[in-house]
Amino acid sequence: MLQKLDMMYLSGKSRAEAKLRDFLQSEKGDVNIVSIVVIIGIVIIIAGIFRNQIKSLVESLFQTIGENAKNAIK
């Protein structure tokens, strides 16, 4: 009975080690990380190009929100 348990333990341990090794050596996520960095860079460049337009849009939105809040309190 103990031999059977030992064999099951060793078998499970070796499978777990193999799965961990495969997970650590897997390179599937590397492409996703590179693409995310590229997308973030593009968003930063676009935000820099349209900085003034974005600033005026945000200011007008906050002004409208402030006016609506004042009207709601009255």
PDB file as gemmi writes it, atoms N, CA and C in Angstrom:
CRYST1    1.000    1.000    1.000  90.00  90.00  90.00 P 1                      
ATOM      1  N   MET A   1       0.823  -1.195   0.000  1.00  0.00           N  
ATOM      2  CA  MET A   1       0.000   0.000   0.000  1.00  0.00           C  
ATOM      3  C   MET A   1       0.871   1.265   0.000  1.00  0.00           C  
ATOM      4  N   LEU A   2       1.938   1.261   0.810  1.00  0.00           N  
ATOM      5  CA  LEU A   2       2.821   2.423   0.861  1.00  0.00           C  
ATOM      6  C   LEU A   2       3.564   2.617  -0.453  1.00  0.00           C  
ATOM      7  N   GLN A   3       3.896   1.523  -1.114  1.00  0.00           N  
ATOM      8  CA  GLN A   3       4.575   1.634  -2.414  1.00  0.00           C  
ATOM      9  C   GLN A   3       3.653   2.306  -3.434  1.00  0.00           C  
ATOM     10  N   LYS A   4       2.383   1.951  -3.394  1.00  0.00           N  
ATOM     11  CA  LYS A   4       1.413   2.541  -4.319  1.00  0.00           C  
ATOM     12  C   LYS A   4       1.277   4.047  -4.045  1.00  0.00           C  
ATOM     13  N   LEU A   5       1.215   4.411  -2.753  1.00  0.00           N  
ATOM     14  CA  LEU A   5       1.133   5.830  -2.403  1.00  0.00           C  
ATOM     15  C   LEU A   5       2.395   6.574  -2.809  1.00  0.00           C  
ATOM     16  N   ASP A   6       3.548   5.945  -2.612  1.00  0.00           N  
ATOM     17  CA  ASP A   6       4.807   6.567  -3.028  1.00  0.00           C  
ATOM     18  C   ASP A   6       4.845   6.788  -4.538  1.00  0.00           C  
ATOM     19  N   MET A   7       4.388   5.801  -5.285  1.00  0.00           N  
ATOM     20  CA  MET A   7       4.364   5.927  -6.740  1.00  0.00           C  
ATOM     21  C   MET A   7       3.405   7.038  -7.182  1.00  0.00           C  
ATOM     22  N   MET A   8       2.244   7.129  -6.531  1.00  0.00           N  
ATOM     23  CA  MET A   8       1.280   8.187  -6.867  1.00  0.00           C  
ATOM     24  C   MET A   8       1.864   9.557  -6.546  1.00  0.00           C  
ATOM     25  N   TYR A   9       2.549   9.654  -5.402  1.00  0.00           N  
ATOM     26  CA  TYR A   9       3.162  10.918  -5.005  1.00  0.00           C  
ATOM     27  C   TYR A   9       4.242  11.343  -6.001  1.00  0.00           C  
ATOM     28  N   LEU A  10       5.119  10.400  -6.345  1.00  0.00           N  
ATOM     29  CA  LEU A  10       6.197  10.715  -7.275  1.00  0.00           C  
ATOM     30  C   LEU A  10       5.658  11.052  -8.662  1.00  0.00           C  
ATOM     31  N   SER A  11       4.628  10.342  -9.078  1.00  0.00           N  
ATOM     32  CA  SER A  11       4.023  10.615 -10.380  1.00  0.00           C  
ATOM     33  C   SER A  11       3.409  12.013 -10.407  1.00  0.00           C  
ATOM     34  N   GLY A  12       2.672  12.360  -9.361  1.00  0.00           N  
ATOM     35  CA  GLY A  12       2.061  13.690  -9.272  1.00  0.00           C  
ATOM     36  C   GLY A  12       3.098  14.780  -9.183  1.00  0.00           C  
ATOM     37  N   LYS A  13       4.143  14.509  -8.417  1.00  0.00           N  
ATOM     38  CA  LYS A  13       5.211  15.497  -8.266  1.00  0.00           C  
ATOM     39  C   LYS A  13       5.914  15.744  -9.593  1.00  0.00           C  
ATOM     40  N   SER A  14       6.204  14.684 -10.330  1.00  0.00           N  
ATOM     41  CA  SER A  14       6.893  14.867 -11.610  1.00  0.00           C  
ATOM     42  C   SER A  14       6.002  15.582 -12.621  1.00  0.00           C  
ATOM     43  N   ARG A  15       4.700  15.272 -12.598  1.00  0.00           N  
ATOM     44  CA  ARG A  15       3.781  15.987 -13.502  1.00  0.00           C  
ATOM     45  C   ARG A  15       3.711  17.467 -13.142  1.00  0.00           C  
ATOM     46  N   ALA A  16       3.648  17.779 -11.850  1.00  0.00           N  
ATOM     47  CA  ALA A  16       3.583  19.174 -11.414  1.00  0.00           C  
ATOM     48  C   ALA A  16       4.861  19.918 -11.794  1.00  0.00           C  
ATOM     49  N   GLU A  17       5.999  19.266 -11.621  1.00  0.00           N  
ATOM     50  CA  GLU A  17       7.265  19.900 -12.000  1.00  0.00           C  
ATOM     51  C   GLU A  17       7.329  20.136 -13.498  1.00  0.00           C  
ATOM     52  N   ALA A  18       6.835  19.185 -14.292  1.00  0.00           N  
ATOM     53  CA  ALA A  18       6.848  19.348 -15.747  1.00  0.00           C  
ATOM     54  C   ALA A  18       5.943  20.499 -16.166  1.00  0.00           C  
ATOM     55  N   LYS A  19       4.766  20.594 -15.548  1.00  0.00           N  
ATOM     56  CA  LYS A  19       3.848  21.690 -15.893  1.00  0.00           C  
ATOM     57  C   LYS A  19       4.433  23.037 -15.487  1.00  0.00           C  
ATOM     58  N   LEU A  20       5.075  23.095 -14.334  1.00  0.00           N  
ATOM     59  CA  LEU A  20       5.701  24.345 -13.897  1.00  0.00           C  
ATOM     60  C   LEU A  20       6.831  24.733 -14.837  1.00  0.00           C  
ATOM     61  N   ARG A  21       7.646  23.765 -15.242  1.00  0.00           N  
ATOM     62  CA  ARG A  21       8.747  24.031 -16.172  1.00  0.00           C  
ATOM     63  C   ARG A  21       8.198  24.530 -17.513  1.00  0.00           C  
ATOM     64  N   ASP A  22       7.134  23.882 -18.012  1.00  0.00           N  
ATOM     65  CA  ASP A  22       6.536  24.319 -19.272  1.00  0.00           C  
ATOM     66  C   ASP A  22       5.981  25.735 -19.153  1.00  0.00           C  
ATOM     67  N   PHE A  23       5.359  26.036 -18.011  1.00  0.00           N  
ATOM     68  CA  PHE A  23       4.788  27.363 -17.805  1.00  0.00           C  
ATOM     69  C   PHE A  23       5.883  28.427 -17.781  1.00  0.00           C  
ATOM     70  N   LEU A  24       6.974  28.142 -17.083  1.00  0.00           N  
ATOM     71  CA  LEU A  24       8.057  29.125 -16.974  1.00  0.00           C  
ATOM     72  C   LEU A  24       8.800  29.313 -18.289  1.00  0.00           C  
ATOM     73  N   GLN A  25       8.861  28.283 -19.123  1.00  0.00           N  
ATOM     74  CA  GLN A  25       9.574  28.379 -20.388  1.00  0.00           C  
ATOM     75  C   GLN A  25       8.686  28.830 -21.541  1.00  0.00           C  
ATOM     76  N   SER A  26       7.397  28.902 -21.301  1.00  0.00           N  
ATOM     77  CA  SER A  26       6.461  29.297 -22.347  1.00  0.00           C  
ATOM     78  C   SER A  26       6.697  30.758 -22.735  1.00  0.00           C  
ATOM     79  N   GLU A  27       6.648  31.048 -24.017  1.00  0.00           N  
ATOM     80  CA  GLU A  27       6.878  32.407 -24.505  1.00  0.00           C  
ATOM     81  C   GLU A  27       5.636  32.973 -25.179  1.00  0.00           C  
ATOM     82  N   LYS A  28       4.472  32.412 -24.892  1.00  0.00           N  
ATOM     83  CA  LYS A  28       3.250  32.885 -25.530  1.00  0.00           C  
ATOM     84  C   LYS A  28       2.916  34.316 -25.120  1.00  0.00           C  
ATOM     85  N   GLY A  29       3.198  34.701 -23.875  1.00  0.00           N  
ATOM     86  CA  GLY A  29       2.836  36.020 -23.391  1.00  0.00           C  
ATOM     87  C   GLY A  29       3.752  37.133 -23.863  1.00  0.00           C  
ATOM     88  N   ASP A  30       4.917  36.802 -24.391  1.00  0.00           N  
ATOM     89  CA  ASP A  30       5.869  37.831 -24.802  1.00  0.00           C  
ATOM     90  C   ASP A  30       5.320  38.713 -25.910  1.00  0.00           C  
ATOM     91  N   VAL A  31       4.644  38.142 -26.866  1.00  0.00           N  
ATOM     92  CA  VAL A  31       4.079  38.915 -27.973  1.00  0.00           C  
ATOM     93  C   VAL A  31       3.009  39.859 -27.445  1.00  0.00           C  
ATOM     94  N   ASN A  32       2.213  39.404 -26.479  1.00  0.00           N  
ATOM     95  CA  ASN A  32       1.176  40.255 -25.911  1.00  0.00           C  
ATOM     96  C   ASN A  32       1.785  41.448 -25.189  1.00  0.00           C  
ATOM     97  N   ILE A  33       2.866  41.251 -24.479  1.00  0.00           N  
ATOM     98  CA  ILE A  33       3.506  42.347 -23.757  1.00  0.00           C  
ATOM     99  C   ILE A  33       4.048  43.379 -24.733  1.00  0.00           C  
ATOM    100  N   VAL A  34       4.680  42.923 -25.797  1.00  0.00           N  
ATOM    101  CA  VAL A  34       5.225  43.845 -26.797  1.00  0.00           C  
ATOM    102  C   VAL A  34       4.097  44.627 -27.458  1.00  0.00           C  
ATOM    103  N   SER A  35       3.007  43.964 -27.796  1.00  0.00           N  
ATOM    104  CA  SER A  35       1.905  44.669 -28.446  1.00  0.00           C  
ATOM    105  C   SER A  35       1.263  45.681 -27.513  1.00  0.00           C  
ATOM    106  N   ILE A  36       1.162  45.370 -26.231  1.00  0.00           N  
ATOM    107  CA  ILE A  36       0.600  46.323 -25.275  1.00  0.00           C  
ATOM    108  C   ILE A  36       1.497  47.548 -25.156  1.00  0.00           C  
ATOM    109  N   VAL A  37       2.802  47.350 -25.118  1.00  0.00           N  
ATOM    110  CA  VAL A  37       3.734  48.479 -25.030  1.00  0.00           C  
ATOM    111  C   VAL A  37       3.632  49.352 -26.275  1.00  0.00           C  
ATOM    112  N   VAL A  38       3.507  48.734 -27.445  1.00  0.00           N  
ATOM    113  CA  VAL A  38       3.372  49.501 -28.689  1.00  0.00           C  
ATOM    114  C   VAL A  38       2.065  50.297 -28.687  1.00  0.00           C  
ATOM    115  N   ILE A  39       0.980  49.686 -28.253  1.00  0.00           N  
ATOM    116  CA  ILE A  39      -0.313  50.388 -28.210  1.00  0.00           C  
ATOM    117  C   ILE A  39      -0.254  51.552 -27.231  1.00  0.00           C  
ATOM    118  N   ILE A  40       0.348  51.350 -26.069  1.00  0.00           N  
ATOM    119  CA  ILE A  40       0.478  52.450 -25.109  1.00  0.00           C  
ATOM    120  C   ILE A  40       1.311  53.588 -25.699  1.00  0.00           C  
ATOM    121  N   GLY A  41       2.369  53.256 -26.412  1.00  0.00           N  
ATOM    122  CA  GLY A  41       3.177  54.281 -27.066  1.00  0.00           C  
ATOM    123  C   GLY A  41       2.382  55.064 -28.095  1.00  0.00           C  
ATOM    124  N   ILE A  42       1.573  54.367 -28.890  1.00  0.00           N  
ATOM    125  CA  ILE A  42       0.748  55.039 -29.898  1.00  0.00           C  
ATOM    126  C   ILE A  42      -0.261  55.959 -29.233  1.00  0.00           C  
ATOM    127  N   VAL A  43      -0.881  55.506 -28.141  1.00  0.00           N  
ATOM    128  CA  VAL A  43      -1.854  56.344 -27.428  1.00  0.00           C  
ATOM    129  C   VAL A  43      -1.178  57.590 -26.871  1.00  0.00           C  
ATOM    130  N   ILE A  44       0.018  57.452 -26.349  1.00  0.00           N  
ATOM    131  CA  ILE A  44       0.738  58.615 -25.809  1.00  0.00           C  
ATOM    132  C   ILE A  44       1.075  59.599 -26.922  1.00  0.00           C  
ATOM    133  N   ILE A  45       1.488  59.101 -28.074  1.00  0.00           N  
ATOM    134  CA  ILE A  45       1.804  59.982 -29.207  1.00  0.00           C  
ATOM    135  C   ILE A  45       0.558  60.710 -29.689  1.00  0.00           C  
ATOM    136  N   ILE A  46      -0.555  59.995 -29.809  1.00  0.00           N  
ATOM    137  CA  ILE A  46      -1.814  60.622 -30.248  1.00  0.00           C  
ATOM    138  C   ILE A  46      -2.270  61.659 -29.227  1.00  0.00           C  
ATOM    139  N   ALA A  47      -2.140  61.323 -27.922  1.00  0.00           N  
ATOM    140  CA  ALA A  47      -2.530  62.286 -26.888  1.00  0.00           C  
ATOM    141  C   ALA A  47      -1.660  63.533 -26.962  1.00  0.00           C  
ATOM    142  N   GLY A  48      -0.387  63.377 -27.297  1.00  0.00           N  
ATOM    143  CA  GLY A  48       0.499  64.536 -27.437  1.00  0.00           C  
ATOM    144  C   GLY A  48       0.119  65.399 -28.623  1.00  0.00           C  
ATOM    145  N   ILE A  49      -0.278  64.751 -29.720  1.00  0.00           N  
ATOM    146  CA  ILE A  49      -0.661  65.499 -30.914  1.00  0.00           C  
ATOM    147  C   ILE A  49      -1.943  66.293 -30.672  1.00  0.00           C  
ATOM    148  N   PHE A  50      -2.917  65.656 -30.029  1.00  0.00           N  
ATOM    149  CA  PHE A  50      -4.214  66.302 -29.817  1.00  0.00           C  
ATOM    150  C   PHE A  50      -4.364  66.854 -28.401  1.00  0.00           C  
ATOM    151  N   ARG A  51      -3.251  67.242 -27.786  1.00  0.00           N  
ATOM    152  CA  ARG A  51      -3.257  67.701 -26.397  1.00  0.00           C  
ATOM    153  C   ARG A  51      -4.196  68.881 -26.181  1.00  0.00           C  
ATOM    154  N   ASN A  52      -4.146  69.874 -27.039  1.00  0.00           N  
ATOM    155  CA  ASN A  52      -4.974  71.069 -26.845  1.00  0.00           C  
ATOM    156  C   ASN A  52      -6.452  70.752 -27.005  1.00  0.00           C  
ATOM    157  N   GLN A  53      -6.789  69.919 -27.985  1.00  0.00           N  
ATOM    158  CA  GLN A  53      -8.181  69.554 -28.180  1.00  0.00           C  
ATOM    159  C   GLN A  53      -8.710  68.736 -27.002  1.00  0.00           C  
ATOM    160  N   ILE A  54      -7.901  67.841 -26.495  1.00  0.00           N  
ATOM    161  CA  ILE A  54      -8.319  67.028 -25.352  1.00  0.00           C  
ATOM    162  C   ILE A  54      -8.490  67.905 -24.120  1.00  0.00           C  
ATOM    163  N   LYS A  55      -7.582  68.861 -23.943  1.00  0.00           N  
ATOM    164  CA  LYS A  55      -7.662  69.765 -22.793  1.00  0.00           C  
ATOM    165  C   LYS A  55      -8.940  70.596 -22.855  1.00  0.00           C  
ATOM    166  N   SER A  56      -9.263  71.155 -24.009  1.00  0.00           N  
ATOM    167  CA  SER A  56     -10.481  71.974 -24.123  1.00  0.00           C  
ATOM    168  C   SER A  56     -11.735  71.115 -23.950  1.00  0.00           C  
ATOM    169  N   LEU A  57     -11.702  69.876 -24.435  1.00  0.00           N  
ATOM    170  CA  LEU A  57     -12.851  68.980 -24.259  1.00  0.00           C  
ATOM    171  C   LEU A  57     -13.079  68.672 -22.788  1.00  0.00           C  
ATOM    172  N   VAL A  58     -12.017  68.349 -22.060  1.00  0.00           N  
ATOM    173  CA  VAL A  58     -12.140  68.028 -20.643  1.00  0.00           C  
ATOM    174  C   VAL A  58     -12.600  69.249 -19.851  1.00  0.00           C  
ATOM    175  N   GLU A  59     -12.066  70.423 -20.183  1.00  0.00           N  
ATOM    176  CA  GLU A  59     -12.490  71.642 -19.484  1.00  0.00           C  
ATOM    177  C   GLU A  59     -13.962  71.928 -19.716  1.00  0.00           C  
ATOM    178  N   SER A  60     -14.436  71.770 -20.951  1.00  0.00           N  
ATOM    179  CA  SER A  60     -15.853  72.025 -21.218  1.00  0.00           C  
ATOM    180  C   SER A  60     -16.742  70.981 -20.541  1.00  0.00           C  
ATOM    181  N   LEU A  61     -16.270  69.742 -20.470  1.00  0.00           N  
ATOM    182  CA  LEU A  61     -17.049  68.718 -19.773  1.00  0.00           C  
ATOM    183  C   LEU A  61     -17.178  69.043 -18.292  1.00  0.00           C  
ATOM    184  N   PHE A  62     -16.068  69.417 -17.654  1.00  0.00           N  
ATOM    185  CA  PHE A  62     -16.127  69.757 -16.239  1.00  0.00           C  
ATOM    186  C   PHE A  62     -16.949  71.021 -16.000  1.00  0.00           C  
ATOM    187  N   GLN A  63     -16.908  71.969 -16.919  1.00  0.00           N  
ATOM    188  CA  GLN A  63     -17.719  73.171 -16.778  1.00  0.00           C  
ATOM    189  C   GLN A  63     -19.203  72.806 -16.857  1.00  0.00           C  
ATOM    190  N   THR A  64     -19.560  71.963 -17.790  1.00  0.00           N  
ATOM    191  CA  THR A  64     -20.955  71.528 -17.922  1.00  0.00           C  
ATOM    192  C   THR A  64     -21.401  70.756 -16.685  1.00  0.00           C  
ATOM    193  N   ILE A  65     -20.537  69.895 -16.177  1.00  0.00           N  
ATOM    194  CA  ILE A  65     -20.876  69.127 -14.974  1.00  0.00           C  
ATOM    195  C   ILE A  65     -21.072  70.068 -13.793  1.00  0.00           C  
ATOM    196  N   GLY A  66     -20.207  71.069 -13.664  1.00  0.00           N  
ATOM    197  CA  GLY A  66     -20.329  72.038 -12.577  1.00  0.00           C  
ATOM    198  C   GLY A  66     -21.619  72.829 -12.669  1.00  0.00           C  
ATOM    199  N   GLU A  67     -21.977  73.270 -13.879  1.00  0.00           N  
ATOM    200  CA  GLU A  67     -23.221  74.029 -14.067  1.00  0.00           C  
ATOM    201  C   GLU A  67     -24.442  73.170 -13.758  1.00  0.00           C  
ATOM    202  N   ASN A  68     -24.423  71.915 -14.209  1.00  0.00           N  
ATOM    203  CA  ASN A  68     -25.538  71.027 -13.928  1.00  0.00           C  
ATOM    204  C   ASN A  68     -25.652  70.723 -12.442  1.00  0.00           C  
ATOM    205  N   ALA A  69     -24.525  70.627 -11.756  1.00  0.00           N  
ATOM    206  CA  ALA A  69     -24.553  70.388 -10.315  1.00  0.00           C  
ATOM    207  C   ALA A  69     -25.126  71.581  -9.573  1.00  0.00           C  
ATOM    208  N   LYS A  70     -24.769  72.795 -10.012  1.00  0.00           N  
ATOM    209  CA  LYS A  70     -25.319  73.996  -9.387  1.00  0.00           C  
ATOM    210  C   LYS A  70     -26.817  74.089  -9.617  1.00  0.00           C  
ATOM    211  N   ASN A  71     -27.272  73.738 -10.832  1.00  0.00           N  
ATOM    212  CA  ASN A  71     -28.698  73.772 -11.141  1.00  0.00           C  
ATOM    213  C   ASN A  71     -29.456  72.693 -10.352  1.00  0.00           C  
ATOM    214  N   ALA A  72     -28.823  71.563 -10.101  1.00  0.00           N  
ATOM    215  CA  ALA A  72     -29.485  70.494  -9.357  1.00  0.00           C  
ATOM    216  C   ALA A  72     -29.651  70.859  -7.896  1.00  0.00           C  
ATOM    217  N   ILE A  73     -28.711  71.646  -7.361  1.00  0.00           N  
ATOM    218  CA  ILE A  73     -28.802  72.058  -5.954  1.00  0.00           C  
ATOM    219  C   ILE A  73     -29.899  73.081  -5.750  1.00  0.00           C  
ATOM    220  N   LYS A  74     -30.122  73.931  -6.740  1.00  0.00           N  
ATOM    221  CA  LYS A  74     -31.138  74.989  -6.611  1.00  0.00           C  
ATOM    222  C   LYS A  74     -32.468  74.406  -6.496  1.00  0.00           C  
TER     223      LYS A  74                                                      
END                                                                             
